[in-house]
C-alpha cells in the first residue's frame, strides 16, 4: 500500500487554536477570544491568579442569576439593607440601612454603579452573611471549572485569597452571555438613578459606537485597573479581559484598541465546502476503480488577515483503498497549518460506497501484480 501525501497552499482563513500574531499589550494579564469559534486571539499570563477587584462582581451576579433561574428569587423580591451593607466603603449604590430594595434594582446597582453595598445586600439576602456567600461563590466557581478563582467577599474588596485569572473571568463572562441573555441587557445600560442619585456606567467602551455591550470594570491599588469587556460587530462577538493597567486612561485606551484590533485584523472565511470532492483515490479489488473523498461539513475558519499568504494545507490517505468502501467511511485527513498555531485535522470521507469486485476484478488485480513483478525482475530491480 502506498501513502499519498499532497501539499497545496491556500490564501484562505483558518481557525486559531492558539494565539498567533498577537497584539502587544501593556496589560499585566490579558485574554481575548472570538465568542463564535472559541478562537484565542490574544493571551498573556491568562492562567495566573490575580486580585480581580470589582470584576469579581461578575461571580456575585452569576450566583444571583442562577437563583433567579431556579426560582429561589424573583426580580420583584426585596432584600433588607443591613448596617454592614450601607456603611461599606468604595463605590456605592447609596442604599439606606433598614430599607428594602428590589432584586432588579440591586442588580443594576451592581452592574452600572459597581455598588459594594448592593453586592452585600444580595449576598446577605441569599446566604445570610457575606462570608457564607463568598464560600458558596468559591464552591460554585470550582464546580464550573474555574480552578484559579477564590473568593473571600462578594465585592472584590482587597483581601487575602480574593483572586481570579483572566481565563476564569472570560469563561464567566461567556457563561453570563450564554446562560442568562434575559439579564445581560443590564450590562449595556449607560447610567442608573437610585434615590435621586444618577451614576454613569464605568465601562469606557459603551457609547463609542464599536459594538460594546458589557461587562465590568475593576480597580484597586493592588490589582490596578482592569476590564472584562464584550462587543459585537457584523455578527461576530469578542470577549476579553485586561488587567493590571496603571490608570483609568490606560484601561480606556487599551480596551478600545484591543476591541478595534480584534474586529479589524481577523476574518471568517470558508476554506472548503461539504460534499465537494477534494481528491479521489484508487480502489483495490472494487467494483469501481476510484472513489471521491469529501468533507462531511463546511470548514469555516478564523485567521489573522496578515497571515493569509502563509497558510498551507495538505491531505493524506492510503492509496489504493481496499473495497468494500462505505459512504462516509474515513479515508484520510485534510490538515491545515497556520503560522504559530497547531495543525488542524479534518477527516476525508468516501462520497459514495464502492462494493467489492467480482471474479473478473480479482483476476485483473492478480494479473496486474504479476506483470509488475515481471517488469521489476527484467529491469534488474
N, C-alpha and C positions, 0 to 999 in steps of 0.2 A: 504494500500500500504506500502511496506517495502523499506526503503532507504538502499541500499547496499553501503558499504564503504570498499574499499580494499587498502592495502598498500604493496608496493614492493620496494626493494632497487635496484637501477641500478648504476653500475660503468660506467657511461656514461657522455657525455659532455652536458652542458646546457647553455642557453642564460642568460647573466647577465644584468638585468635591472638597477642594482645599483652596484657600485664598491665593490668587495669582495677580501679579501686577498691582499689589495692594498699595493704597494711598498711604503716604507717611502722615502720621498724626502726632500731635503734641500731647494727646491724652495719655494718662498713665496706663489705662486699660481701655480696650475698645473691642466691639464686635458688631459687624454689620452683616445682616443676612437678607436674602431675597425670600420673601414670605411664600411666594407661589411655588418655588422649587426647593427651598431649603438651602440654596447655594450660599456658601460663606464668601462674602465679598472682601471682608477685611477682618483680621483678628490680631489682637495684641494683648498679651497677658490675660486672655479671656477666661482662663480657668483658675485664676488666682483669687482667693477670697480677699475682700477689702471692705472697709466701712462703707455702707451704701447710703448713709444719710436718709433723706426723705424718699429716696427711690424704693426703700423697703416698704413704704406705704402701699405699694402695689400688692404685696402679700397680705396686708391687712384687708385690702379691698377684695382680694381673691376669697378670703375667708367669709366676708360678708356676702359676696355674690353667691357662693356655694350655699350659704344658709338661706338666701332668698330662693334659690333654685329648688332646694328640697323642702321648702315650705316652713322652715323654722322661723323665718322672718317675712315680713311684708313691707313694701316701701312706705306704707302709711302707718306702720307701727312707730311708737315713740320710745326713746330711752331718756332716763333722767340724768341730768348733768351733776356729777359729784364735785366736791370741793377740789379734789386732786385734778380733775379734768379742767375745771375753769381756771385754776391757778397755774397750769402748765405754761412754761415759757416758750420762746421761739415763735414760729409762725402760728397764727391763731385764727379761728373762725369767730371768736369772741362770743361763745355760748355762755349763758349765765347759770351760776350754781343754783340748783333746785328746779330749774325749768325743765320741760320735756321737749325734745326735738325729734322731728320725723327722721326716719332712717334715710329717706331720699335726700333730705337737706344735709344730713351729716355726710353722706357720700359726696355730695357736691362740695361741701366744706373741705373734705379731704383732698379731692382731686384738684379743684380750682384754686382754693386758698391754702392748700397744704397744711390744714389746721391740725396741730398736735392735739389740741383739746378735743376736736371732733373724733380723732383716732381713739383717744382714751375712752370717750363716751361709748363708742362702738365696742371696744374691747371689753369694757366692764359690763356693758349690756348683754353681750353674748356669752361671756365666760366668767363673770363675777369679778375678776380682778385682771388688771393688765398683765401681771406676771403669769397668770394661768393662760391667758390668751396667747402670750408670746411662746409658751411651751407648746401650745396647740399649733401655732404657726410653724415652729420648727419641725414638729412631728409630721405635719401635712406636707411641708416642703420636701422632706426626705421621702415620703410616700410617693411624691410626684417625680422623684429622681433628682431633686435639687440638692445634691450632697455637699455643695460648698456654701450652703446657707445655714445660718443660725441666728436666732432672734432672742433678745432679752427684753424688748419692748415693742410696742405697736407703732411707734412714731418714727424710728430711725434716729432717735436721740443718741448721742455718743455714749457708748458703754462697752466694757469688755465682753467680747463674744458676739456683738452685733455685726454680722458680716454676710456678704453675698458676693458671688462672682459675676462678671459680665455675662457669661454663659447662662447662669441661673436667671438673671434679670431679663435677658432676651427670651429665654424659654417661657418665663412667667408672662411677659408682655404678649407673646404669641398665644399663650393659653387664654388670656383675658379676651383677646380679639376673637378667637375661635369659639370659645365656650359661652361667652356672655355678650353677644352682639347687642342685645337689648339694653345693656348698661354702658356699652362702650361710647355711646353718644356723649356722655358727660365729659369725656376727656377733651372734646373739641370746644367746650364752652370757653369763651374768652374772658368772661367775668361772671361773678356771682355776688349777689347782695344778700346779706343777712343782718337783721337788726339795724337796718339803715346804713350799714357799712358795706361799701362796694369794693371788692378787691379783684384785680386782674389775674388771669392765669399766668403762672410764672414760665410757662413753656414759650421760649423765644421764637419758635418756628410758626406758631399759629398766626394767621393773618398775613403771612409773607407771599401767599399765592403759589406755594410749591407743593401743595397737597398734604401738608402736615395735619394730622387729626388726633394726636396724642404724643407722649403719655405723661411722664412725671419727671420733674427736676429734683435735685438734691444738693445740699451744701452743708458741710460742717468744716471746721478748721482742719480736722484730721483727714476727712475724705476729699477735700477740695470741692470743686464744682462739677456736677455730673448731670446727665440727662439720659433717660430712656425715651426714645422717640420713634414715631412711625409716620409714614406718609404714603400716599397713593398717587401714581401718575400713569395715565393710559392703561389702567388695569393692573399695573404692577405695584405691589406693596413692598416696602422695605421696613425692617425693624432694626433698631440699633441701640447700642449703649456706649456712651463715652463717660469716663470718669477721671478724677484726679487733676482736672484743669485748675489753673491758678486764679481765675477771675470769672465773673459772670459774662464779661465781654468775650473772653476766650471761649467759653461754653457756647455762646450765641454764634460766634463766628465759625467755630469748628463744626457745630451741628448743622448749620446751613451748608457749609462747604461739603460735608460728607453726604448730605441728602442730595444735593445737586450732582455731585460726582457719581453717586450710585445709579441715578437715573440716566445720566448723560453717557457714561462710559460702558454700560452693559446693555445688551440687547438680546431678545429672544428670537431665534430663527428655527426653521425646520431643517434638520440635517438629512433625514430620509423619511420617505412616506411608507406606510404599511402596505404590504402586499405588492410592492413594486420590485421586480427581480433585481437583486444585487449582482448575482452571477449565477451560473449553472455548473453543476458537477457531473462528471461521468458516472454512470451506473454500472455496477458489476453484476452480471447474471440477472438482469432485469428485463421486463417486457418493453421498457423504454431505454434508450441509450443515455439520456441526460435528464436531470431534474433541476428545476429552478429553485433558488434559495431566496427567501424574503424575510423581512422583519415582521413580527406579529403586530406591532403598533408603531405609530409615528414617533420619531425621536425629535422632540423639541428641546433645545438646549440653550443655555445661557453662557455668554462669553464676553470677556473684555474686548471691546472693539479694536484695541491696538494690537491684539494678538491674532487677528483673523488669518493673517498670511502664514502663521506658524503652526496651524493645526495640521496634524497628519491622521489619517485613518487607514487601517488595513484590516483585512479579513483572512481568517484561516479556516481550512476544512481538509478532511482526508479525502483523497481522490485516487481511485474511484470509490464510490459508496455502494456497499453490497445491498442488493434487493433481498427481501421486500422493504420498501420505504413507505411510511405512513405520513399523510398530510399533517403538518405541524410538528413533525419529528425534528429535533435539533440536529443539525448537520455541521455547524461550525459557529464561529463568532465574528462579529464586527467589533473592532477595538478602536476607540477614538483616543488620541493622545493630544493633550493640551499642555503648553509650556507651564512648568511649575505646578503641575497638578498630576494626580494619579491617573492611570489608564481607566477607561470606562468600557465595560464589556456588554455587548448586546447579542443575544442568540440569533443565529440564522437558522431558519426552519424550512422544511420542504413545502413548496407551494402546492404540490399535488402528490397523490400516492402513486407509487410505482410497484406493481406486483412482480413477484419472482418470475423469471423467464421459464419457458418450457424446455423440452429436449433440444430443440434446434438452437436456442440461445446458448445452452450449456456446451453443445458440440462446438459452436462457433468460438466460445471463450476458450475452450481447451485447445482448439486449433491455433488460436492467436498466441497462446502461451508457448506452444510447441514451436511455432515459426520464430518467435523472439529468441528462444533458446538456440535454435539452429543458426540464426544470423549472428548471435553472440559467439557461438563456437567457431564459425567460419571466419569471423573477423579477428579471431585470436583473443577475444575478450575473456 
